Amino acid sequence: MRLYINDVAVRDGFQIEPRFIPTAAKVELIDHLSRTGLHKVEVTSYVSPKAVPALADNNDVLAGIERVPGVVYVALVPNIRGVQNAAAAPKKADEVNGVISASETHNRANINRTHEQSMGELPTMVKIAHEAGMKITMSLSTTFGCPFEGHVAEDVVLRFVERFREMGLDGISLADTTGMANPRQVEELTRKVLARFPAPDETYYTLHFHNTRGMGLANVIAGIAAGVRSFDGSLGGLGGCPFAPGATGNICTEDMVNMLEDMGYDTRVDLAKLIACARMVPELVGHDVPGQVMKAGVTMHLHELPENLRP
């Protein structure tokens, strides 16, 4: 079975790092990631540089990277201004990704808008993106739970998906922004979404998990069982929502690929190259990262016999 793996570390991971990652270092890492077989790489965002100074070099990053055929380069856009700036860039992203939270409180905390304000902007955002030759997708944050409001009703999620489909978006991500999902919930809710709103292609729906409570990779398996084929990860496990108390990083891309390859899935990702990318990250950010495979090696990484057992 073919699965599509996307990495969001350069945007989702770097955005909350206290150290500014130099533009040249971002470009170098993206260029390495582009050669690993990933389906998408989220490279930057068009958010106010006052709010997210770590990604103020968005145009320079997009202008500096080498575009590898078959890789989709993505930029996050929170509102009309973000799409306008992305559309005006000298070198545009292939795709922009908007974001709305399923819970009203998190939406206001994250992008300072009510649901209706966010939804009211969407038709214009879609029009601007498409006229600029970019696809536009939407991430539904806090799909599986909100740190302020708690449980999010399934009907709320289904209604958002319905409205996104009506507005002509090119894809939808169901995001566990703060790591509150569990595998049963993921499978049940995702099955309902796909049953009511069938995917036009294998990459239309993406699942985006955080590993805040240690269930991230189990949730990937539940998503596969439900019928999703596209998954986000973050190199080294970087990331975490800056507007969600206690939220730690995304699931680790290389850990996910190692697991999926061991299970016989076809990710088209060169795991050795991906691990090499992950090993660049601690030096860039100046601290250790949660990824496990980059430290332990792939599952079947064998070691020399202890000296007393050698022939």
N, C-alpha and C positions, 0 to 999 in steps of 0.2 A: 504494500500500500504506500502510495506517495504522500508525504507530508511536506508542508511548506514552512520553513523556519525563518523568522524575522528577528533582527537584533535592534534594540532600542538604547543601547548603553550610551552612545555619544550624545544623545538628547536626554533621555530619561535619567541616565546615570550621572552625567556630568553636570546637569542643571542644579543639583543640590550640593555639589562639592564646594567646600570653602576656597579651595585653590583654583584659580583660573587656569584651565588647560590651554596652552598656547595653540593658536590656529594651526600652525604647521604640524603639531603633534596630533591634533584631531584629524587633519587631512591624511597624515601617514597611517593612522589607525584605520580610518575608513577605507583607504586604498588596500590595506591588507585584508580587511573584512570582505571587501568586494570580490576577493579571489578565493573565498572559502566555500562558495556554493550557496550562500544564503539567498533567500528569495527577495527580502527587503532589508534595507538598512535605514533606520531613522537617524538622520544626520544633524538636525538642528531644529529650531523653532522660531516662529515670528511672534514672539511675546515682547512686551515692553522691556527694553534693556534695563530699566530701573527695577523692574520686578525680577528679571532673570538675567543678571549681568554676565553669567557664565556662558550665555549663548548670544551675546551681542555681536559676535562675528559671523552671523548667519550667512550673509552674502559672500563673504570671503571664503568660508568653508565650501559652499556650493560651487564657487568659481574655481577652487583649488583642487577638488577631487577629480580623479580619473574615472570616467563613467565606463563601467564594464557592462557589455550587452547582457541582458537577461536579469540584471539587478535593478530593483525599483528603489529610487532614492526619495525619502519621505521627509517632510517638514511638518511640525505641529503648528496649527493655527487656531487660536482660541476664539476669534471673532472676525468681523468684517475687516477691520484694520489689518489684522494678521494676514488674511487672504490677499488683500490689496498689496501689501508689502511683498508677499511671496510672488504675486503675479508681476510685480515691477522689477524683480531681481534680474540682474544681467544674465545669470545662469539659473534657471528655474529648477525647482524640485520636480520630479516626475509626478509626485502625488502629495497632496496636503491632507492632514488628518485633523479634523476638528474634535472638540471634546465637550460633552455635556454630562453632568452627573445625574444618575437616576433619582437621587435624593436632592430635594431643594436646598437643604442646608449646606451640603458639600458643594453644590454648584455655586452657591454664593461665596463660600469660602475659597473655592478654587479659581473661579473666573469672574467673581463679583457681579453675577447676573442671576436673575430669577429664571425659572424654566421658560416662561413665556418670552422673556427677553431673548434668551438663547435661541429658542425655536423660531422666533420672529426674524432673526438674522439669517437663518439657514438658507432660504431660497436665494438670497442675494449672494451668499458665500458660494453656493453651488454654481450660480451663473458666472461669477467672476472667475472661479477656478477653471470651469470648462472653456470659457472664452479665451483663457490664457494657455489652453492646451494641457492643463493638469487634471488628473483625476482627484476626486475628493471623497474621503471616507470619514466615518464618524466613530469615535470611541464613546461608549456609554459607560462612564465611570460609576463606581459603587453599584454595579449590577447585582452583586451577590451580598451586599450589606454595606451600611453606612456607619462610620464611627460616631456619628452624632445622633442619628435617628434609629439605628439598629436595622431590623429586618426591612427589606425592600420587597413589596408585594410583586408577585409574578405578573399580575395584570399591568402594573406600571411599566415593567420592562417590555412586555409585549406591545403596549401602546406606543412606546418610544420607537421600537423597531418598525411598527406599522407606519408611523409618521416619517421615519427616515426613508423607508422604501418609497413612500408617496412623493418625496421630495427629490428623488433621482440620485441619491448618493451611490457611489461606486463600490462601497463596502462598509461593513459594520463590525466593530470590535466590541465584544462583551468583556468588560474589564473588572477584575477583582482588585480594585485600586489599593485596598488596605489589607489584603490577605485574610479576608473573613470567610471565604468560600470553603465548602467541604465537597468531597467527590460525589456524594449522593445528590446534593443540591445542584452541582454543576451538570451532572448527567440529566437530571429531571428537567431543569429549566431549559437547558440547551436543546433537548429533544423537543420540547414544546415550541420553542422559537422556530426550529427547522421544520417542524410539522406544519405550523401555521403559515410560515413564510419561507418556502423552500429556496435554497441557495441557487442562483443562476449559474454559478461556477464554483470550483473547489476552494477558491480563495476569497469568496465574498464575505464569509464570516471568519473572524479571527478571535481566538481566546487569549486574554492577557492576564497572567496570574502573578501575584506577589507571594513570597514565601514567608510571610510574617509569622505564621503559626505552623510552619513546617509541612504544609499540605500541598505546596505548589506543584510538584511533579506528579503526585497522585491525582491532582485535578486535571492535569494534561491527559492522563489515561482515561479519566472519566469523559473528557471532552471528545476524545477519539471515539469512544464507545457511542457517544451521542451523534456522531457524524461530522464533527468539525475536522478540517484538515490543515488549518493554518494557525500557527502559534507564535506568540512573541516571547522573547527571552532577552536577558541583558548580560552582556559579557562580564564574567566574574561575579555575577549577581549584584551588580551595582544598581542603585536607584532607590526609590521610595518617594511617596507623595509628600511634598513639603507642607501640605495643608491637612494632614491626617495624623493625629497623635499616635506615636508608637509604630508607624508603618515603616517596615524595613524594605530591603531591596526586592527587585523583581526576581522571578526564577532565573537561574543561571543558564545561559544559552548552551554552553558546552556540556554542562551536566545533563541538560535535557537531551541533547543530541546523542551523548554517550548512552543514555538509557534507551532511547528510541532505536538506535542502531543495534544495541544488544537484543532488543525485542524483535528485530527483523523488519523494522519499518525502513522505508527508503526516504531519507531526508535530502539526498544529493549534496550533503555537506561533507567537506573534507575535515574530519575531526582533528587531525594533527595540526592542520593550519589554523583551525579555530582555537585550539589550545595555545598555540604560539601567540596568537593575538591576545588571549586572556592573560598570558604571562607578561605582557607589556603594561597591563593596567595598574598594578600596585605602584610601580615607579611613577606613573603619570599622576596618580591621585595622592600619592604620598602616604598610603596606609594599606594594610592587608584588606583583602576582599573575601566574600563568603564562598566563592567557588571551590568545589571539592576536587573535581577531576583534574584541574590544572595543578593541584598539589599531589594527588595520589597517582595520577596517570589513568589511562583508560582501563576498563575492567580487566582485560586480559594482558595488562602490562606485567610481564614476568620478571622475577628477580633472580640474581645468582644464588646458588645454594650457599648456605652457611659453610664456613671453612671446614668445620668438623664433619660435614656430610659430603664433601667433594671426594671423588674417586682418586 
